[in-house]
């Protein structure tokens, strides 16, 4: 997956978990929790969806890497190499 596909994947997962949140204008360099209402359970759900949809394991020590969309791209890029985008799953 490329940068844009990873961002779309994260946005789609957030829309699944928090359907009332508008993810279309998320800034890539700001913490997701500072932009939309996500609590710790929502964040855990994001990690679980990554595993379910893409087979990507994110150890608890690495959760901080997913704080921003830029961080998601940097951390998930190598792990999602060769995977296909799954939206609306």
Number of C-alpha atoms within 10 A of each C-alpha: 18 15 15 10 17 21 18 17 22 22 20 20 23 23 16 17 17 15 11 11 15 13 18 9 7 16 13 15 11 14 16 19 14 10 15 15 11 17 10 9 10 15 18 14 16 21 20 17 20 19 13 11 16 16 13 15 14 17 8 9 7 11 14 10 16 21 18 20 23 19 17 19 23 15 16 20 16 11 16 19 10 10 12 14 15 13 14 8 8
